[in-house]
Amino acid sequence: MMPLPGVLGLAAPFSSGAGVVTFRDAGAMIIRAADTTVAPKVPLGALDGDLLVAVIMRRSAAAFDPPSGWTLVSNAGPASASGVTQYTHVYTKAATGVEGGGAVTFTQAASGRIIGQIIAIAGSTGTPAAESQSTASLDSSTINSIAFPSISSAGNGRLAMAVGSLTLAASGGSVTGLSAPGWAIRSTPLIAENRMGIFTSSIASGESTSGTMTSTIDPTADTGATSNALIFAAP
């Protein structure tokens, strides 16, 4: 089968069953202003059979290498502004139950801003997997929000995840709420410079991932933005 749009090297989408997917736990967001690596930690609550979901935001066009065993399922970007290039990547890996608290190192070939966070999600009938995904990117001089791509759930019991990242060259401010109800923020919202938000929501058949991530700060410099939306199902 063809890879999912916005994904490099994903061989086939996941064939889902009737299980229920829920949020388990989130590790801390790790922020590096200028580095070749970022090493977010696996959530302490991750259990055997959970799916680990790593979200990486970076402002570099250099080559990027995930650790062994992690699969790219969504790739947003590039978004370009002020001479920088931004991506948000989503990787997954099945948990074995012994990784909790351990750091996972993601590497880029040249130093640049890089942010990472790992969350764990659980399936009632087995390890969840990505059923569908979509991405968006914006190049603009004065934006402080980005709408999530809208994808619809193919069945009940799914978990939707949305990622948004704004490149705002100023300190202070925070990531704030969404235009659609039912989303829970899973990331640390107040960070310097780049804002990255990770959100999850239970989603039923026919419902979509509509929503908008907004920052409280008004941009005063050229700004780019990227967003990913995914739906996870259990076998």
C-alpha positions in Angstrom: 0.0 0.0 0.0 1.0 3.6 -0.4 2.4 5.5 2.6 0.0 7.8 4.5 0.2 11.4 3.3 2.8 13.4 5.3 4.6 10.2 6.4 7.9 8.9 5.2 8.3 5.1 5.0 5.1 4.0 6.6 4.1 0.8 4.7 0.4 0.5 5.5 -2.4 2.0 7.6 -3.6 0.0 10.6 -6.6 -2.3 10.3 -8.7 -1.6 13.4 -11.2 -3.7 15.5 -13.6 -2.9 18.3 -11.3 -2.0 21.2 -11.3 1.2 23.1 -8.2 3.5 23.2 -7.5 5.8 26.2 -4.8 8.2 27.3 -2.5 6.6 29.9 0.3 9.1 30.9 2.6 11.8 29.6 6.3 12.5 30.2 7.7 16.0 30.5 8.3 18.2 27.5 12.0 18.7 26.9 13.2 21.9 25.2 16.6 22.6 23.7 17.2 26.1 22.3 20.1 25.0 20.1 21.2 21.3 20.1 21.6 18.2 17.9 19.7 16.0 20.3 16.6 16.0 22.5 15.9 13.1 25.0 12.3 13.1 26.3 11.5 10.5 28.9 9.0 7.6 28.6 6.0 8.3 31.0 6.4 6.5 34.3 2.9 5.1 34.0 3.5 3.3 30.7 2.6 -0.4 30.8 3.4 -3.4 28.7 1.2 -3.3 25.6 0.7 0.4 25.6 1.6 2.5 22.5 4.4 5.1 23.1 3.9 8.3 21.0 6.8 10.6 20.6 6.2 14.2 19.3 9.2 16.1 18.0 9.2 19.7 16.9 12.4 21.1 15.3 13.6 24.2 13.4 16.2 22.7 11.1 16.3 21.3 7.6 19.1 18.9 8.6 18.8 15.2 8.4 16.9 13.6 11.4 17.3 10.2 12.9 15.0 8.5 15.4 16.2 5.8 17.7 15.9 2.2 16.6 12.4 0.7 16.9 10.5 4.0 16.5 8.2 4.3 13.4 7.3 7.6 11.8 3.5 7.9 11.5 3.0 11.6 10.8 5.3 14.3 9.4 4.2 18.0 9.2 6.2 20.6 7.4 8.3 22.2 6.3 7.0 25.6 7.3 9.4 28.4 6.6 9.6 31.9 8.2 12.5 34.3 8.9 14.9 31.9 7.2 14.2 28.9 9.4 12.4 25.6 8.6 10.1 23.9 11.0 8.8 20.3 11.2 6.7 18.4 13.7 7.2 14.6 13.6 5.1 11.9 15.4 6.8 8.5 16.0 5.3 5.4 17.7 6.7 2.3 19.4 5.0 -0.5 21.4 5.8 -0.4 25.1 7.3 -3.4 26.9 6.5 -2.1 30.4 10.2 -1.6 31.5 10.8 1.8 29.7 9.1 4.0 32.2 11.3 7.0 33.2 13.9 6.2 30.6 15.2 8.8 28.2 14.9 8.3 24.4 17.4 10.3 22.3 16.3 11.8 18.9 19.1 13.3 16.8 19.4 15.9 14.0 22.5 16.4 11.9 22.9 20.1 12.7 22.2 22.1 15.8 18.9 23.9 16.1 15.8 24.4 18.3 14.3 21.0 19.1 11.5 19.9 21.5 10.3 16.5 22.4 7.7 14.8 24.5 6.4 11.2 24.8 2.9 10.1 25.8 1.5 6.6 26.4 -1.9 5.4 25.2 -3.7 2.1 26.0 -5.9 -0.2 24.1 -8.5 -2.4 25.8 -7.9 -5.2 23.3 -4.3 -4.8 22.5 -1.6 -2.3 21.5 -3.2 0.7 19.6 -1.9 1.9 16.3 -2.4 4.9 14.0 -5.6 4.4 11.9 -5.4 7.8 10.0 -3.5 11.1 10.0 -3.3 14.4 8.3 -0.9 17.4 8.5 -0.9 21.2 7.9 1.7 23.9 7.7 1.6 27.7 7.4 4.1 30.3 6.3 3.1 33.7 7.6 4.5 36.9 9.2 1.8 37.4 11.9 0.1 34.3 13.0 -0.5 33.1 16.6 -2.8 30.1 15.9 -3.1 27.1 13.6 -6.2 24.9 12.9 -5.8 21.2 13.2 -6.4 19.1 10.0 -9.9 17.6 10.1 -10.1 13.8 9.8 -13.1 11.7 10.7 -13.2 8.6 12.9 -14.1 5.3 11.2 -15.6 3.9 14.4 -16.2 4.2 18.1 -13.6 3.9 20.9 -10.9 5.8 19.0 -8.5 8.3 20.6 -7.7 11.5 18.6 -4.4 13.3 19.0 -3.7 16.8 17.7 -0.3 18.5 17.7 0.3 22.2 17.1 3.5 24.2 17.1 4.0 28.0 16.5 7.4 29.6 16.0 7.2 32.8 17.9 10.4 34.6 18.5 9.6 36.1 21.9 9.5 34.8 25.5 6.5 34.5 27.7 2.9 33.7 26.7 1.4 30.2 26.5 -0.6 27.8 24.5 -4.3 28.2 25.2 -7.6 26.4 24.5 -9.2 25.1 21.4 -12.3 26.0 19.4 -13.7 22.4 19.8 -14.8 21.0 23.2 -13.5 17.7 24.6 -9.8 18.1 24.1 -7.3 17.8 27.0 -3.8 19.3 26.8 -1.1 16.8 27.5 1.9 19.1 27.1 3.5 21.8 29.3 1.9 24.9 27.8 4.2 27.6 29.0 7.6 27.6 27.3 10.0 30.1 25.9 10.1 30.9 22.2 8.3 28.0 20.4 4.9 26.8 21.5 4.1 23.2 21.1 0.8 21.7 22.3 -0.2 18.1 22.4 -3.9 17.4 22.8 -6.0 14.2 23.1 -9.7 13.5 22.9 -12.0 10.4 22.9 -13.7 10.3 19.5 -16.7 8.3 18.2 -17.7 7.2 14.7 -18.1 10.1 12.3 -16.6 12.7 14.7 -13.7 14.8 13.5 -10.4 16.3 14.9 -11.6 19.9 14.3 -9.9 22.5 16.6 -7.4 25.4 16.8 -4.3 25.9 18.9 -3.7 29.5 19.9 -1.0 31.3 21.8 -1.6 34.2 24.1 1.3 36.2 22.6 1.0 38.4 19.6 3.8 37.7 17.1 6.2 40.5 16.3 8.5 38.5 14.0 8.0 36.2 11.0 6.2 33.0 12.2 5.6 29.6 10.8 3.3 26.9 12.2 2.8 23.1 11.8 0.1 20.8 12.9 -0.6 17.0 13.0 -3.9 15.2 13.6 -4.1 11.5 14.2 -6.7 8.9 15.1 -5.6 5.8 17.0 -7.6 2.5 17.1 -7.2 -0.8 19.0 -7.1 -4.2 17.3 
